[in-house]
Amino acid sequence: MPGTTAWVLGDQLSADNAALDGADRVLLVQSAAALRARRFHRQKLHLILVAMRHFADDLRARGQQVELIRADDLESGLAQHRRRHRPARVRLLAPKTASGRARLGSLPGVELVPCNLFLTDPAEFARWAAGRRRLVMEDFYRRQRRRLGLLMDGGDPAGGRWNFDRENRKPPPARARPPRPYRPREGGHDEAVRGELDAARLPTWGDDGPRLWPASRDEAERALARFTERALPNFGPYQDAMLGGERTMWHSLLSSSLNLGLLSPLECAQAAEIAYRERGAPLASVEGFIRQIIGWREYIWCMYWHLNDLWPAMNALGARAPLPAVLEHGETEMRCLAAAVGGVRETAYAHHIERLMLFGNLVLLCGTEPQKALDWFHRAFIDGYEWVMAPNVLGMATWADGGRMMTKPYAASGRYVERMSDHCAQCAYSPGVRIGDRACPYTTLYWDFLARNRAQLERSRRMTMVLRNLERLDPDEAAEISHRARALREHFDA
Ligand SMILES: Cc1cc2nc3c(=O)[nH]c(=O)nc-3n(C[C@H](O)[C@H](O)[C@H](O)COP(=O)(O)OP(=O)(O)OC[C@H]3O[C@@H](n4cnc5c(N)ncnc54)[C@H](O)[C@@H]3O)c2cc1C
């Protein structure tokens, strides 16, 4: 289409981006306002800026005209482009957030093209959801498997089962040797971006480079191949396990590439299926990974839109506390938390169970205001974007949605960490102790959380047993728990 500009945002860096179809020019805008919007992890800003440059290079290599503009904000970047090239029309893939769609979709002459970077249309999800009492991920996932024909033998699931939870989710192995993950080699764009970020003196968080995360299609393909060859076979059994000395375990480390658009969810799921069909990768691991990609990730994308208007005000438990400062500085004698916060500062990454059961659990138990928790997750993680953070932080981790996504909060005492990691054996605290100096803070805060939120929790049938245990607590011990929990919350804030 002559005179058509395809405008591509920093998280739409896919050659399949539908806005590119037939465009005779591509526009990328590096917005100073977006870089300053929050105190982002330095590595996150670095990755996005380098990835935009690689995307421009890849398009140019295919003969495309590309303009990458540095501007104060997106709108002024577009205005500069218009002045220079006078395009007849500007096509933009619908942004992945409601606020982005409202803001950029209302610009005169900008045509939004339906987003084709996911496997599921949120409108189709809404039809599936209509009339259902609960939107259970497992039901959604089985439908996805059938619909997409992934890991199916005719009409049946491969291996005759949908779910391998029994084989998966084991504690860490005694002598763990996770494979070394793919790490890219830095190039000219890294050097240039590092210089620009230094010069801009942005208020960032976390340590700088060397860059650990794929920034180009080529690097992302290598990361996917490395994962399916080396880590996938053990992904299933140890996906919930934590080890002090091992940051990445057998996880895929593909979320930043998926969220930037460098990889498609379908190719990731298909690569895992090929590993099962052609290279004998264990079915339980392959199913576990495919479940994350076509199940959890797509469910989260659809839930973001399904509860769209509700996210900003959600706070079912009336939580009002500030963000525990320990999440910023990581200084604590809790071995698990110190290691995980240190890991995020160094790499902008923590795996799912660290996010849910260490960070999420901490903010839940401390009664942190959900939006404050959301802001921290959004700033600190390499793969953090509003559409994926809102359901994960507000729905899954802090139960701010009052149970729309999860039937009960993911609240846990130190016993969970003890079972699923090697942290507790060398920690100053003891996970089985509720009060006193050796009591694990997670354990004290857990019992205090149950007592403080009892009225709301009673509405969940799955909490009945736990609340019965709370009733059995000796009143003096209950008072001491409450006292110590208050002191702990102050301590985490210091
Ligand atoms: C509190 C909290 C915050 C989170 N924030 C983010 C975030 O900002 N960005 C993000 O991409 N994921 C987020 N997740 C989901 C999940 O923790 C990460 O996708 C995962 O840890 C990324 O590491 P990985 O690529 O090694 O994942 P793996 O463990 O290897 O999993 C494979 C892939 O499955 C997908 N996936 C699995 N679970 C989820 C999920 N719940 N939501 C979305 N995708 C999922 C991811 O794309 C991931 O790359 C969050 C989870 C929690 C509990």
Ligand as a Chemical Component Dictionary entry (heavy atoms), coordinates in Angstrom:
data_LIG
# 
_chem_comp.id                   LIG 
_chem_comp.type                 NON-POLYMER 
_chem_comp.pdbx_formal_charge   0 
_chem_comp.three_letter_code    LIG 
# 
loop_
_chem_comp_atom.comp_id 
_chem_comp_atom.atom_id 
_chem_comp_atom.alt_atom_id 
_chem_comp_atom.type_symbol 
_chem_comp_atom.charge 
_chem_comp_atom.model_Cartn_x 
_chem_comp_atom.model_Cartn_y 
_chem_comp_atom.model_Cartn_z 
_chem_comp_atom.pdbx_ordinal 
LIG C1  C1  C 0 4.115  -12.283 40.824 1  
LIG C2  C2  C 0 4.442  -12.743 39.439 2  
LIG C3  C3  C 0 4.850  -11.842 38.485 3  
LIG C4  C4  C 0 5.114  -12.269 37.176 4  
LIG N1  N1  N 0 5.488  -11.358 36.253 5  
LIG C5  C5  C 0 5.715  -11.736 34.968 6  
LIG C6  C6  C 0 6.099  -10.784 33.982 7  
LIG O1  O1  O 0 6.207  -9.610  34.246 8  
LIG N2  N2  N 0 6.320  -11.214 32.723 9  
LIG C7  C7  C 0 6.193  -12.516 32.380 10 
LIG O2  O2  O 0 6.400  -12.854 31.207 11 
LIG N3  N3  N 0 5.838  -13.433 33.293 12 
LIG C8  C8  C 0 5.600  -13.086 34.567 13 
LIG N4  N4  N 0 5.252  -14.017 35.501 14 
LIG C9  C9  C 0 5.068  -15.410 35.070 15 
LIG C10 C10 C 0 6.335  -16.294 35.178 16 
LIG O3  O3  O 0 6.825  -16.226 36.478 17 
LIG C11 C11 C 0 7.398  -15.871 34.173 18 
LIG O4  O4  O 0 6.848  -15.872 32.872 19 
LIG C12 C12 C 0 8.568  -16.837 34.178 20 
LIG O5  O5  O 0 9.122  -16.933 35.464 21 
LIG C13 C13 C 0 9.623  -16.370 33.188 22 
LIG O6  O6  O 0 10.750 -17.173 33.248 23 
LIG P1  P1  P 0 11.046 -18.297 32.164 24 
LIG O7  O7  O 0 10.968 -17.711 30.810 25 
LIG O8  O8  O 0 12.310 -18.961 32.553 26 
LIG O9  O9  O 0 9.778  -19.220 32.358 27 
LIG P2  P2  P 0 9.517  -20.832 32.347 28 
LIG O10 O10 O 0 9.420  -21.268 33.725 29 
LIG O11 O11 O 0 10.587 -21.454 31.506 30 
LIG O12 O12 O 0 8.137  -20.913 31.636 31 
LIG C14 C14 C 0 7.976  -20.910 30.224 32 
LIG C15 C15 C 0 7.171  -19.727 29.747 33 
LIG O13 O13 O 0 5.824  -19.846 30.169 34 
LIG C16 C16 C 0 5.243  -18.546 30.222 35 
LIG N5  N5  N 0 4.549  -18.434 31.504 36 
LIG C17 C17 C 0 4.523  -19.331 32.506 37 
LIG N6  N6  N 0 3.744  -18.910 33.512 38 
LIG C18 C18 C 0 3.259  -17.721 33.133 39 
LIG C19 C19 C 0 2.400  -16.782 33.750 40 
LIG N7  N7  N 0 1.864  -16.998 34.973 41 
LIG N8  N8  N 0 2.158  -15.643 33.091 42 
LIG C20 C20 C 0 2.675  -15.407 31.863 43 
LIG N9  N9  N 0 3.491  -16.260 31.242 44 
LIG C21 C21 C 0 3.778  -17.410 31.867 45 
LIG C22 C22 C 0 6.361  -17.541 30.071 46 
LIG O14 O14 O 0 6.314  -16.982 28.794 47 
LIG C23 C23 C 0 7.624  -18.381 30.234 48 
LIG O15 O15 O 0 8.693  -17.888 29.476 49 
LIG C24 C24 C 0 4.979  -13.630 36.826 50 
LIG C25 C25 C 0 4.578  -14.532 37.801 51 
LIG C26 C26 C 0 4.295  -14.100 39.088 52 
LIG C27 C27 C 0 3.837  -15.094 40.103 53 
# 
loop_
_chem_comp_bond.comp_id 
_chem_comp_bond.atom_id_1 
_chem_comp_bond.atom_id_2 
_chem_comp_bond.value_order 
_chem_comp_bond.pdbx_ordinal 
LIG C1  C2  SING 1  
LIG C2  C3  SING 2  
LIG C2  C26 DOUB 3  
LIG C3  C4  DOUB 4  
LIG C4  N1  SING 5  
LIG C4  C24 SING 6  
LIG N1  C5  DOUB 7  
LIG C5  C6  SING 8  
LIG C5  C8  SING 9  
LIG C6  O1  DOUB 10 
LIG C6  N2  SING 11 
LIG N2  C7  SING 12 
LIG C7  O2  DOUB 13 
LIG C7  N3  SING 14 
LIG N3  C8  DOUB 15 
LIG C8  N4  SING 16 
LIG N4  C9  SING 17 
LIG N4  C24 SING 18 
LIG C9  C10 SING 19 
LIG C10 O3  SING 20 
LIG C10 C11 SING 21 
LIG C11 O4  SING 22 
LIG C11 C12 SING 23 
LIG C12 O5  SING 24 
LIG C12 C13 SING 25 
LIG C13 O6  SING 26 
LIG O6  P1  SING 27 
LIG P1  O7  DOUB 28 
LIG P1  O8  SING 29 
LIG P1  O9  SING 30 
LIG O9  P2  SING 31 
LIG P2  O10 DOUB 32 
LIG P2  O11 SING 33 
LIG P2  O12 SING 34 
LIG O12 C14 SING 35 
LIG C14 C15 SING 36 
LIG C15 O13 SING 37 
LIG C15 C23 SING 38 
LIG O13 C16 SING 39 
LIG C16 N5  SING 40 
LIG C16 C22 SING 41 
LIG N5  C17 SING 42 
LIG N5  C21 SING 43 
LIG C17 N6  DOUB 44 
LIG N6  C18 SING 45 
LIG C18 C19 SING 46 
LIG C18 C21 DOUB 47 
LIG C19 N7  SING 48 
LIG C19 N8  DOUB 49 
LIG N8  C20 SING 50 
LIG C20 N9  DOUB 51 
LIG N9  C21 SING 52 
LIG C22 O14 SING 53 
LIG C22 C23 SING 54 
LIG C23 O15 SING 55 
LIG C24 C25 DOUB 56 
LIG C25 C26 SING 57 
LIG C26 C27 SING 58 
# 
